[in-house]
Structures are given as C-alpha cells and as structure tokens.
Amino acid sequence: MKGVEELRRALAGFLRENGLEAVEAWNRERRPGPGKALAAVSLRGLESGGAGFQNYLGERYDEDSGQWEERYGKRVELTFGLDLYAATAGEVQTGLDTLREALDKEGPAGMTALEFSAGEAVYEAAQRRYMCPAQAKFSAWAVAAVREDGTFLDFEVKGEAKE
C-alpha cells in the first residue's frame, strides 16, 4: 500500500468486512443513517526509527523492468483514529465490541494491531448522536526498492501476519 489515503481506505474496508460500518474520516460520502455504529477512520500518527530504510531485506527480480531490485525496510507504527458515531449508547457499545473483535484478527494487508483504546461516549446534542473516541496502533514495515543502477523506487507499507 502507498500513501495515507490508501491506508485509511484499507482499514475502513477491513472493518466493513468484519461487520462494522466504516468510512474514511473527512470524506464526501453520505454517512449511513441510524441503526448501527459507524467508525470514522483517520491516520493520526506514524512513528518509525531513524531516517532511511536501514534494514536489508534481500533481492527480488522485477519481471516488468527486467531488473533485480534490492529491498530495504524499517518497522513503522501507525496510529489510526477509529471514532465511533451512533444514535444510541447501546449502538456505540455494540460497535466497540465489533471493533475489538475485528482487531483481534489479522488486520488489513497483514498489519498487526498492537494497542486499542477507547474513551467515554458523549452525546452531541447538535448532531443528535453519540460519539466515542477510539484509536488503534498497528505494526507494519515500510519497504523500499533500489534497482541495480542505484535508482530509488517508491516505498510501500507491508504488514506482517500474526503468529
């Protein structure tokens, strides 16, 4: 996966596949009506070690370019906002239960959930709904490729499966 938008889209899709209605935060899609909790997915943080891709991961032959590529990587931690919105406090609780169950599974693209936290649900009178702030931290690898001629190619985020 490449880019923040693709990461948000992948996590929202993963949550939908696991029974929780989810959209990317700040998008233009119409939000679903009452009856279910809705998670608004945003990327709140990305942490990594030092600059550069310091871990050598080996070589791979790229059939499209006909060249060998060296792969380098570094571990990253991604913090996603998963704020829940619902018409009732009961729907918020059901949404939190569904979210917790989904995060116990292997995440999108193999990302591993490390931490999950949720705050207190509060009623937003102007919006006529409850909002519960939540977030999850995932572990993944940022992987980059370098061609034989030294050309640095774009990087992508790769996950690792739970054991």
Short mmCIF file of the C-alpha atoms (twelve columns), coordinates in Angstrom:
data_MODEL
# 
_entry.id   MODEL 
# 
loop_
_atom_site.group_PDB 
_atom_site.id 
_atom_site.type_symbol 
_atom_site.label_atom_id 
_atom_site.label_alt_id 
_atom_site.label_comp_id 
_atom_site.label_asym_id 
_atom_site.label_seq_id 
_atom_site.Cartn_x 
_atom_site.Cartn_y 
_atom_site.Cartn_z 
_atom_site.pdbx_PDB_model_num 
ATOM 1   C CA . MET A 1   0.000   0.000   0.000   1 
ATOM 2   C CA . LYS A 2   1.175   3.503   -0.712  1 
ATOM 3   C CA . GLY A 3   0.044   6.769   0.807   1 
ATOM 4   C CA . VAL A 4   -2.136  7.764   3.721   1 
ATOM 5   C CA . GLU A 5   -5.375  7.665   1.735   1 
ATOM 6   C CA . GLU A 6   -4.796  4.050   0.720   1 
ATOM 7   C CA . LEU A 7   -4.005  3.065   4.329   1 
ATOM 8   C CA . ARG A 8   -7.252  4.644   5.584   1 
ATOM 9   C CA . ARG A 9   -9.222  3.016   2.769   1 
ATOM 10  C CA . ALA A 10  -7.741  -0.415  3.529   1 
ATOM 11  C CA . LEU A 11  -8.569  -0.237  7.248   1 
ATOM 12  C CA . ALA A 12  -12.113 1.034   6.589   1 
ATOM 13  C CA . GLY A 13  -12.638 -1.848  4.136   1 
ATOM 14  C CA . PHE A 14  -11.263 -4.352  6.660   1 
ATOM 15  C CA . LEU A 15  -13.690 -3.117  9.335   1 
ATOM 16  C CA . ARG A 16  -16.656 -3.344  6.925   1 
ATOM 17  C CA . GLU A 17  -15.651 -6.930  6.061   1 
ATOM 18  C CA . ASN A 18  -15.732 -7.678  9.793   1 
ATOM 19  C CA . GLY A 19  -19.221 -6.308  10.435  1 
ATOM 20  C CA . LEU A 20  -18.630 -2.670  11.430  1 
ATOM 21  C CA . GLU A 21  -19.813 0.149   9.175   1 
ATOM 22  C CA . ALA A 22  -16.783 2.342   8.451   1 
ATOM 23  C CA . VAL A 23  -15.866 5.332   6.295   1 
ATOM 24  C CA . GLU A 24  -12.691 7.325   5.842   1 
ATOM 25  C CA . ALA A 25  -12.792 10.419  8.013   1 
ATOM 26  C CA . TRP A 26  -13.291 13.707  6.205   1 
ATOM 27  C CA . ASN A 27  -14.578 12.125  3.017   1 
ATOM 28  C CA . ARG A 28  -17.550 13.331  0.998   1 
ATOM 29  C CA . GLU A 29  -19.567 10.101  1.197   1 
ATOM 30  C CA . ARG A 30  -23.017 10.283  2.716   1 
ATOM 31  C CA . ARG A 31  -22.980 8.743   6.164   1 
ATOM 32  C CA . PRO A 32  -25.361 5.846   6.885   1 
ATOM 33  C CA . GLY A 33  -28.470 6.549   8.926   1 
ATOM 34  C CA . PRO A 34  -29.210 5.365   12.463  1 
ATOM 35  C CA . GLY A 35  -29.337 1.701   13.420  1 
ATOM 36  C CA . LYS A 36  -25.637 0.889   13.553  1 
ATOM 37  C CA . ALA A 37  -22.451 2.367   14.870  1 
ATOM 38  C CA . LEU A 38  -20.158 3.961   12.310  1 
ATOM 39  C CA . ALA A 39  -16.356 4.183   12.599  1 
ATOM 40  C CA . ALA A 40  -14.643 7.220   11.063  1 
ATOM 41  C CA . VAL A 41  -11.118 6.054   10.127  1 
ATOM 42  C CA . SER A 42  -8.238  8.559   10.140  1 
ATOM 43  C CA . LEU A 43  -4.465  8.226   10.346  1 
ATOM 44  C CA . ARG A 44  -3.404  10.073  13.496  1 
ATOM 45  C CA . GLY A 45  0.238   9.145   13.648  1 
ATOM 46  C CA . LEU A 46  3.137   7.353   12.020  1 
ATOM 47  C CA . GLU A 47  6.274   6.546   14.015  1 
ATOM 48  C CA . SER A 48  9.459   4.987   12.707  1 
ATOM 49  C CA . GLY A 49  13.063  4.630   13.706  1 
ATOM 50  C CA . GLY A 50  15.867  6.717   12.240  1 
ATOM 51  C CA . ALA A 51  15.833  8.241   8.801   1 
ATOM 52  C CA . GLY A 52  16.258  5.943   5.844   1 
ATOM 53  C CA . PHE A 53  15.486  2.295   5.194   1 
ATOM 54  C CA . GLN A 54  18.273  0.717   7.253   1 
ATOM 55  C CA . ASN A 55  17.255  -2.989  7.186   1 
ATOM 56  C CA . TYR A 56  18.369  -5.009  4.155   1 
ATOM 57  C CA . LEU A 57  15.568  -7.425  3.189   1 
ATOM 58  C CA . GLY A 58  17.102  -9.139  0.147   1 
ATOM 59  C CA . GLU A 59  16.647  -9.027  -3.626  1 
ATOM 60  C CA . ARG A 60  13.685  -9.501  -5.933  1 
ATOM 61  C CA . TYR A 61  13.534  -9.792  -9.705  1 
ATOM 62  C CA . ASP A 62  11.052  -7.350  -11.271 1 
ATOM 63  C CA . GLU A 63  9.715   -9.014  -14.413 1 
ATOM 64  C CA . ASP A 64  8.201   -5.746  -15.707 1 
ATOM 65  C CA . SER A 65  11.532  -3.891  -15.734 1 
ATOM 66  C CA . GLY A 66  13.730  -6.955  -16.279 1 
ATOM 67  C CA . GLN A 67  15.989  -5.841  -13.406 1 
ATOM 68  C CA . TRP A 68  16.930  -7.072  -9.968  1 
ATOM 69  C CA . GLU A 69  15.872  -4.827  -7.084  1 
ATOM 70  C CA . GLU A 70  17.314  -4.711  -3.596  1 
ATOM 71  C CA . ARG A 71  14.684  -4.369  -0.878  1 
ATOM 72  C CA . TYR A 72  15.205  -2.262  2.256   1 
ATOM 73  C CA . GLY A 73  12.803  -1.613  5.076   1 
ATOM 74  C CA . LYS A 74  12.096  -0.274  8.512   1 
ATOM 75  C CA . ARG A 75  9.458   -1.039  11.094  1 
ATOM 76  C CA . VAL A 76  6.753   1.596   11.484  1 
ATOM 77  C CA . GLU A 77  3.868   2.051   13.888  1 
ATOM 78  C CA . LEU A 78  0.647   3.502   12.508  1 
ATOM 79  C CA . THR A 79  -1.928  5.044   14.849  1 
ATOM 80  C CA . PHE A 80  -5.437  5.144   13.383  1 
ATOM 81  C CA . GLY A 81  -8.345  7.109   14.791  1 
ATOM 82  C CA . LEU A 82  -11.462 4.911   14.826  1 
ATOM 83  C CA . ASP A 83  -14.007 7.272   16.342  1 
ATOM 84  C CA . LEU A 84  -17.467 5.714   16.629  1 
ATOM 85  C CA . TYR A 85  -20.721 7.552   15.961  1 
ATOM 86  C CA . ALA A 86  -24.178 6.153   16.726  1 
ATOM 87  C CA . ALA A 87  -27.735 7.155   17.541  1 
ATOM 88  C CA . THR A 88  -27.790 5.344   20.900  1 
ATOM 89  C CA . ALA A 89  -25.305 4.427   23.621  1 
ATOM 90  C CA . GLY A 90  -26.199 0.763   23.007  1 
ATOM 91  C CA . GLU A 91  -25.178 1.057   19.364  1 
ATOM 92  C CA . VAL A 92  -21.848 2.575   20.473  1 
ATOM 93  C CA . GLN A 93  -21.232 -0.408  22.782  1 
ATOM 94  C CA . THR A 94  -22.107 -2.891  20.024  1 
ATOM 95  C CA . GLY A 95  -19.770 -1.019  17.680  1 
ATOM 96  C CA . LEU A 96  -16.942 -1.142  20.241  1 
ATOM 97  C CA . ASP A 97  -17.469 -4.895  20.692  1 
ATOM 98  C CA . THR A 98  -17.390 -5.451  16.909  1 
ATOM 99  C CA . LEU A 99  -14.301 -3.241  16.573  1 
ATOM 100 C CA . ARG A 100 -12.453 -5.136  19.327  1 
ATOM 101 C CA . GLU A 101 -13.308 -8.494  17.687  1 
ATOM 102 C CA . ALA A 102 -12.077 -7.261  14.292  1 
ATOM 103 C CA . LEU A 103 -8.786  -6.027  15.767  1 
ATOM 104 C CA . ASP A 104 -8.155  -9.451  17.331  1 
ATOM 105 C CA . LYS A 105 -7.876  -10.828 13.782  1 
ATOM 106 C CA . GLU A 106 -5.093  -10.202 11.291  1 
ATOM 107 C CA . GLY A 107 -5.504  -6.619  10.112  1 
ATOM 108 C CA . PRO A 108 -5.545  -5.202  6.583   1 
ATOM 109 C CA . ALA A 109 -2.552  -6.176  4.436   1 
ATOM 110 C CA . GLY A 110 -1.248  -8.219  7.370   1 
ATOM 111 C CA . MET A 111 -0.898  -5.236  9.731   1 
ATOM 112 C CA . THR A 112 -0.834  -6.383  13.345  1 
ATOM 113 C CA . ALA A 113 -2.891  -4.486  15.927  1 
ATOM 114 C CA . LEU A 114 -0.666  -3.652  18.916  1 
ATOM 115 C CA . GLU A 115 -2.915  -1.483  21.076  1 
ATOM 116 C CA . PHE A 116 -6.530  -0.375  21.236  1 
ATOM 117 C CA . SER A 117 -8.087  2.335   23.377  1 
ATOM 118 C CA . ALA A 118 -11.479 3.992   23.590  1 
ATOM 119 C CA . GLY A 119 -12.740 6.939   25.588  1 
ATOM 120 C CA . GLU A 120 -16.105 7.705   27.071  1 
ATOM 121 C CA . ALA A 121 -19.082 8.028   24.743  1 
ATOM 122 C CA . VAL A 122 -20.631 11.502  24.866  1 
ATOM 123 C CA . TYR A 123 -23.909 12.723  23.422  1 
ATOM 124 C CA . GLU A 124 -23.528 15.524  20.862  1 
ATOM 125 C CA . ALA A 125 -26.864 17.341  21.082  1 
ATOM 126 C CA . ALA A 126 -26.321 19.426  17.922  1 
ATOM 127 C CA . GLN A 127 -25.635 16.259  15.873  1 
ATOM 128 C CA . ARG A 128 -28.227 14.157  17.779  1 
ATOM 129 C CA . ARG A 129 -25.787 11.279  18.150  1 
ATOM 130 C CA . TYR A 130 -23.244 9.733   20.453  1 
ATOM 131 C CA . MET A 131 -19.518 9.907   19.733  1 
ATOM 132 C CA . CYS A 132 -16.900 7.654   21.277  1 
ATOM 133 C CA . PRO A 133 -13.229 8.446   20.543  1 
ATOM 134 C CA . ALA A 134 -11.188 5.333   19.803  1 
ATOM 135 C CA . GLN A 135 -7.829  4.527   18.274  1 
ATOM 136 C CA . ALA A 136 -5.638  1.540   17.448  1 
ATOM 137 C CA . LYS A 137 -1.911  1.227   16.855  1 
ATOM 138 C CA . PHE A 138 -0.615  -1.182  14.197  1 
ATOM 139 C CA . SER A 139 2.842   -2.532  13.421  1 
ATOM 140 C CA . ALA A 140 3.965   -2.746  9.791   1 
ATOM 141 C CA . TRP A 141 7.031   -2.423  7.563   1 
ATOM 142 C CA . ALA A 142 7.805   0.420   5.178   1 
ATOM 143 C CA . VAL A 143 9.610   -1.291  2.292   1 
ATOM 144 C CA . ALA A 144 11.600  0.432   -0.465  1 
ATOM 145 C CA . ALA A 145 13.326  -0.937  -3.552  1 
ATOM 146 C CA . VAL A 146 16.552  0.127   -5.252  1 
ATOM 147 C CA . ARG A 147 17.387  -1.001  -8.796  1 
ATOM 148 C CA . GLU A 148 20.804  -2.309  -9.817  1 
ATOM 149 C CA . ASP A 149 21.656  1.110   -11.296 1 
ATOM 150 C CA . GLY A 150 21.024  2.784   -7.901  1 
ATOM 151 C CA . THR A 151 17.604  4.208   -8.769  1 
ATOM 152 C CA . PHE A 152 15.499  4.501   -5.597  1 
ATOM 153 C CA . LEU A 153 11.926  3.406   -6.228  1 
ATOM 154 C CA . ASP A 154 8.874   4.432   -4.252  1 
ATOM 155 C CA . PHE A 155 8.131   2.756   -0.906  1 
ATOM 156 C CA . GLU A 156 5.081   0.860   0.298   1 
ATOM 157 C CA . VAL A 157 3.744   -0.326  3.638   1 
ATOM 158 C CA . LYS A 158 3.704   -4.088  4.144   1 
ATOM 159 C CA . GLY A 159 2.260   -5.864  7.127   1 
ATOM 160 C CA . GLU A 160 3.251   -8.967  8.926   1 
ATOM 161 C CA . ALA A 161 0.862   -11.760 9.827   1 
ATOM 162 C CA . LYS A 162 0.116   -12.701 13.429  1 
ATOM 163 C CA . GLU A 163 1.645   -15.983 14.524  1 
# 
